[in-house]
Amino acid sequence: VRDNYNEVYNQKKTISKDRLRKLNVDAAKFFHAMLFADNPDSKAALSYFVDKRKLSIATIKHFGLGYAPNSYDAAIKYLTQKGYTKDELVDAFFAMKNENGRYYDAFRNRVMFPIIDTAGCVIAFGGRVMDDSKPKYRNTTDTAVFKKSLNLFALNFARKACENDLILCEGYMDVIALHSAGFTNAVATLGTAITSEQARLMKRYTKRVIICYDADEA
């Protein structure tokens, strides 16, 4: 599955995998810095994590959490200054293009969760609103280094602690809360459905999976 997937994206995308991984790291650093910036929006985002979600600063830094500014093109300006083209940003899902040909940030006014693979590479992001706006989550689409059905959030940490048991959650915050409470063998599917590829991935790292999904209809 992975070989076929890579072949398709090598033909489709204009940015190399190595450059895309570097772009993801630069974006992660930008979002993380914005979380601690001295402005009202950033302070509200940090308060969301610390006051509403009860996360420590150590946990925020451990997971590399961040904030996408409430701006039309703040991320685009920063990343193009780092040498990336706007088309590369579209390929990596940091920018979108409207019908008038104008580029704008794909993630705006959202707290950001970097998705890191077991090799320690930032491969994608999830962005969550801090209120009841829709859509609640916006995630990186499939790229040359990321396919949602092939990855699990926080497996880069959990793989060191899940030899016997792995706890499978729905969302980013569920996993982070469990890790904060000492359950470092927790991971999350990137969406509510478990794929066969994710099941095989879990089998590679653990003997038993404990499903800890929300008790709602979804």
C-alpha positions in Angstrom: 0.0 0.0 0.0 2.7 2.5 1.0 4.8 1.8 -2.1 1.8 2.5 -4.4 0.9 5.5 -2.4 4.4 7.0 -2.7 4.5 6.3 -6.4 1.3 8.2 -7.0 2.5 11.2 -4.9 5.9 11.3 -6.5 4.2 11.8 -9.8 1.6 14.3 -8.5 3.5 16.6 -6.2 6.0 19.3 -7.0 7.9 19.3 -3.7 10.4 16.6 -2.8 9.9 14.5 0.4 13.1 15.9 2.0 12.0 19.5 1.4 8.5 18.8 2.6 9.8 17.3 5.8 12.0 20.5 6.3 9.0 22.7 5.5 6.9 20.8 8.1 9.6 21.4 10.8 9.8 25.1 9.9 6.0 25.4 10.1 6.0 23.6 13.5 8.5 26.1 14.8 6.4 29.0 13.6 3.2 27.7 15.1 4.9 26.9 18.4 6.5 30.4 18.6 3.1 32.0 17.8 1.6 30.2 20.8 3.9 32.1 23.1 3.8 35.4 21.2 2.9 38.6 23.1 -0.5 39.4 21.6 -4.1 38.8 22.7 -4.9 36.0 20.2 -1.8 34.0 21.2 -2.5 34.5 24.9 -6.0 33.2 24.3 -4.7 30.1 22.5 -2.2 29.5 25.3 -5.0 29.9 27.9 -7.0 27.4 26.0 -4.3 24.8 26.6 -3.3 25.8 30.1 -6.6 27.0 31.7 -9.3 25.1 29.8 -7.4 21.9 29.0 -5.2 22.0 32.1 -2.0 21.2 30.3 1.4 22.2 31.7 3.9 24.2 29.8 6.2 21.1 29.9 3.4 19.0 28.2 2.8 21.7 25.6 6.5 21.8 24.7 6.8 18.0 24.8 4.1 17.7 22.1 5.3 20.8 20.2 1.8 22.3 20.3 1.2 25.6 18.6 -1.1 28.3 17.3 -2.0 29.3 13.8 -2.6 33.1 13.9 -5.9 34.7 13.1 -4.5 36.2 9.9 -5.1 35.9 6.2 -1.5 35.0 5.3 0.8 35.1 8.4 2.1 31.6 7.8 2.5 32.2 4.1 4.6 35.3 4.7 6.8 33.5 7.2 7.4 30.4 5.2 8.0 32.3 1.9 10.6 34.3 3.7 12.2 31.0 4.6 12.5 30.3 0.8 9.5 28.1 0.1 7.2 28.9 -2.9 3.5 29.4 -2.5 2.8 26.4 -4.7 5.0 24.3 -2.4 2.9 25.6 0.5 -0.3 24.5 -1.3 1.2 21.0 -1.9 2.0 20.8 1.9 -1.5 22.2 2.9 -0.2 25.3 4.5 -1.8 27.5 1.9 -4.9 27.5 -0.3 -5.8 29.4 -3.4 -9.1 31.2 -3.9 -11.0 31.7 -7.2 -9.3 35.0 -7.7 -5.8 33.4 -7.6 -5.0 34.8 -4.2 -3.2 32.5 -1.7 -4.4 32.4 2.0 -3.4 30.4 5.1 -5.0 26.9 5.3 -4.8 27.0 9.1 -6.2 30.2 10.8 -7.0 30.9 14.5 -6.6 27.3 15.5 -4.5 25.5 18.1 -2.1 23.2 16.3 -1.0 19.6 16.8 2.0 18.4 14.9 1.8 14.8 13.8 5.2 13.1 14.1 6.2 9.7 12.7 8.2 7.0 14.5 11.4 8.4 12.9 10.8 11.7 14.7 9.8 13.6 11.5 7.0 16.1 11.5 4.7 14.8 8.7 1.4 16.7 9.1 -0.8 18.9 11.4 -4.1 18.9 13.0 -5.7 22.3 13.8 -8.6 22.7 16.3 -10.9 25.7 16.8 -11.2 27.0 20.4 -14.9 27.6 20.2 -17.9 26.0 18.6 -17.0 27.0 15.0 -17.2 24.5 12.2 -15.3 22.6 11.1 -14.0 21.7 14.5 -10.8 20.1 13.1 -8.8 20.8 10.0 -6.1 18.3 9.1 -3.4 18.2 6.6 -4.6 16.4 3.5 -2.5 13.5 2.1 0.9 14.6 0.9 4.1 12.9 -0.3 5.1 12.1 3.4 1.6 11.7 5.0 -1.4 9.5 4.5 -4.0 9.6 7.3 -4.9 6.0 7.1 -1.3 4.9 7.6 -0.5 6.9 10.7 -1.3 7.3 14.4 -1.0 10.4 16.5 1.7 10.1 19.3 3.0 6.7 18.2 6.4 8.3 18.2 6.1 8.5 22.0 3.9 5.5 22.7 6.0 2.9 20.8 8.5 3.0 23.8 5.7 2.1 26.3 3.2 -0.1 24.5 4.8 -3.6 24.3 2.0 -5.1 26.3 -0.9 -2.7 25.9 -1.8 0.2 23.6 -4.6 2.6 24.4 -6.4 3.8 21.3 -8.3 7.2 21.5 -10.3 9.3 19.1 -8.5 12.7 19.3 -5.4 14.6 20.0 -6.4 16.0 23.3 -7.5 12.6 24.6 -4.0 11.3 24.0 -2.3 14.3 25.5 -4.4 14.1 28.6 -3.6 10.4 29.1 0.1 11.0 28.5 0.0 13.8 31.1 -1.6 11.4 33.5 1.2 8.8 33.0 -0.5 6.7 30.3 2.3 7.2 27.7 1.1 4.2 25.7 -1.9 6.1 24.3 -2.3 7.0 20.6 -5.2 8.3 18.4 -6.5 7.5 15.0 -6.6 10.6 12.8 -10.4 10.5 12.4 -12.9 8.1 14.1 -12.5 5.1 11.7 -9.8 2.6 12.2 -8.2 1.5 9.0 -6.7 -2.0 8.3 -3.3 -0.3 7.8 -3.6 1.3 11.3 -4.6 -2.1 12.7 -1.5 -3.7 11.2 0.6 -0.8 12.5 -0.6 -1.3 16.0 -0.1 -5.1 15.8 3.6 -4.4 15.0 4.1 -2.5 18.3 1.8 -4.2 20.9 0.0 -7.4 22.0 -3.3 -5.8 23.0 -5.3 -2.7 22.1 -7.6 -1.1 24.5 -10.2 1.1 22.7 -10.9 4.3 24.6 -13.3 6.2 22.3 -15.9 8.7 23.4 -19.2 7.3 24.4 -21.2 9.2 21.9 -23.0 8.1 18.7 -20.2 8.9 16.4 
